[in-house]
Amino acid sequence: MASIGPVKLQITLQELKAEVDVTYDISFDEYDQKTDQVYVEVCKLIGDDTGTGDELDAGPDDVIGYLTPLFFRNTRANGARTLARHFTKVFRTADLNEDRGTVSNPDEIRALVTLTPVMPSAVKRESNLVTAEI
């Protein structure tokens, strides 16, 4: 199974825009390399409100946006051991303000990367047949 190396997040704030930069490496094991296992890769920006000391009004963590394109389903080894990733996206600075209302600053933001293997075919199984007069 593939693994994700350390994820580095950098945010460069400007007046109305914020450039978000995320880098990480994906390492593929021997199985991934031999079978060319395909993964769905998702890199999203999270407004972190849990475990940060924010008041209860902050609510749970929120998804701010995605850095990977939608339906990004073609991450594979192609025979390589590692794959370097670098995503950059510009957000409105106001969209990064994840602590609103009575919640005090600073805003806490992190990037979350997920790899989900795509199976070559769907797996399904049926139960036994039950006959009843209902």
N, C-alpha and C positions, 0 to 999 in steps of 0.2 A: 504494500500500500504506500502511496506517495506520502511525503511529509512536507510540512511548510516550515521554512527557516524563520528566524526572527523577522518580524514585520516592523518596518520603520515608517513612521508617519511624520511628515513635515507640513506645516501650514504657514504660508506667507500671506499675512494680512495686508491689504491695501485699503483704500477708502471704501469703495463699494464692492470690490471683488476680493476673493480669497483663493489663492492657488493651493490646491491640496495635492501632495505628492506622496505616493506609497511605493515602497520597494520591498521585495522579499525574493527568496529563492524557493523553488519547488524541487525536492529530491525524489527521484524515482527508484524503487527497489528493482531487483532482478526480474520479478514477475511483470512489473509495469513495462520494463524495457523489452522483454521477450514477446509479450502479448500486445504491446502498444495500447494498453488500457486507456480508455477515454474517461476524462473527468469533467464534471460541471464545475467551473471555477467562479466563485463570487467574492468580490472585494467590496465591502460596504463601509460607509462612515457611520459611526454610532455616537449619539449624544449620550454620554454615560451619566446616569443618575443613581446607580446602585453602588453602595460601598464608597461613596465619595464624600459623605457628610452632608449632602444636600437635604433640605427639609422634605417632609412627606409630600408637600405640594408639587415637588419636582416630578413625581410619578416614576414609572419604569423607564428603562433605556429606550431611546427612540432612534429609528433609522433616519439619518439625515439625507443620504443619497448613496448611489452606487458608482463605483469607479470602473468596474468591468462592464462591458456592453451586456444588454439583456440577452438571455439565451446563449451565453458564452459556454458552449458545450464541446469544445474541441481541444481541451488541454490534454496533451499526451507526451510521452517521452520521445517519440521518433528516434529511438535508439540512444538518446542522450541520458546521462546520469542526473544532470541538473538543468533547470530552466530558470533563468533570471527574469523577474517581473518588475516592471516599472510603469505605474499608471499615474497620470497627471490629469486633473480636472479642475476647472474654474467654477466656483460657487459664488453666489451672492453672499457677501459678508453677513447680511442679516439672517440668511438661512443657517448659518453656523451658531447662531444665538439659541442654544438649546435650553438655557435657564431663563424662563420668562416669568412674568407676573411677579409674585412675591419671592421667587427663588433668587438668592443672591449669586453674584458672579464669584469665581470665574466659571466659564463654560468648560466642561470636561468632554473631550472628543477622542475617540480611538478608532482605529481601522480594524475590521474583522474580516479574515480571509477564511473561506470554506472550500474544500474540495470534496465532491461527492462522486464516487465511481458510477459510471453509466454501464449497466449490465448489457451484454450482447443481446439478450432477449428478455421479455417479461417473465417473471416467475409467478405462477399461480397454482393453486391446488384447491380442489373442491372437497366438500364434506360428503359423508354418506347421505343417501337419499332417505328422507323420512316421509312416510305415507300416513296421512291422518284425515279423518273426516271431521272438518271444522265447521 
